Amino acid sequence: MNAEPAVPEFDPSSGLPDDPAKAPSLWENYLRNGLLIAVFLLMVWLAFNVHLPSIEEIRSRVDGTSWSARFGFIILYALVAITPIPISVMAICGGLLFGVFQGTAFSLIGVLLGSWAAYWLARALGRATVRKLMGKHAVRIEQRLESRGLLAVFMLRLMPGIPYWPVNYGSGAFGVSQRDYLVASALSVIPGQLSLVAIGSFIAVPNVFNGVVIGISWIVVGVLTIWAYLRWRRQPVPAAPVAS
C-alpha cells in the first residue's frame, strides 16, 4: 500500500506554497522595478518643481465645496474598495481632509459600499471565475468561508496579511449570506478605519486629542487582531474544495 503524501499544516500567517510555474518572470521583475524607479524620480521632480498646497489650504478648499467633495470622496473610496488597491491610503486621506469624526463616517460608508458592490460582482461572475481572480488567496479564503458565515467574515477582516478585496469577492462567490456579510463587515471595519483616519487627522492637526484617538484605536485593533488570530489557529481547517 502506497503511503499518502503528507499534507503540510496550514499557517494563516503565510501564503500558499509557492508554485514555481506561477513565479514572476525576469521581465516582470525588471518592469516592476523600473516603474518604482520612475515613480520615485517623478516624486523627486514634483517636490522641487511643483508648489503643492498645504494641508490647511486643502482643508479650506474642501470646506468651501459643501457636500460635493464629501460625496466624491465616498464614491472614490467605494471604487477603490472594489479593486485590490489598499484602502488604507483612502482612510488616511479621509482623516487629512475631514478630521476624525467626518473622516471616519465617510470612510466607513465608502468601504462598505465598495465591499457590498464587490460581493454582488462576485456573485455575478461565479465561483470558478472568482477563484482565478483571487489567485493565491483563493484556497485560504474559500476554506475559511465555506459554510461559516458571519464569524468567518469577521475574523478574516481582522486577520493581518489578508487584504479586504479577497474577503469581499470570496464572500459573494463562496456562499456567505448578504446579511452575515454586511453585519460582519460593518462590525469589523470600524476599529481599523478609525485607527487609519486618526493617523491622517493627526498629520493634519497634531494635537493631544488626535494622538489619544490613535492610541486607543490601535490598542483595540491589536486586541481584536490577536483574538482573531488565536481563534483562527484553534479552528480546524476544512478540506480544500475541489475546483469546478
Secondary structure as GFF3:
##gff-version 3
##sequence-region A 1 244
A	DSSP	three_ten_helix	20	22	.	.	.	ID=ss1
A	DSSP	alpha_helix	26	49	.	.	.	ID=ss2
A	DSSP	alpha_helix	55	63	.	.	.	ID=ss3
A	DSSP	alpha_helix	68	82	.	.	.	ID=ss4
A	DSSP	alpha_helix	88	125	.	.	.	ID=ss5
A	DSSP	alpha_helix	127	134	.	.	.	ID=ss6
A	DSSP	three_ten_helix	135	137	.	.	.	ID=ss7
A	DSSP	alpha_helix	138	145	.	.	.	ID=ss8
A	DSSP	alpha_helix	150	158	.	.	.	ID=ss9
A	DSSP	alpha_helix	164	173	.	.	.	ID=ss10
A	DSSP	alpha_helix	178	204	.	.	.	ID=ss11
A	DSSP	alpha_helix	208	234	.	.	.	ID=ss12
###
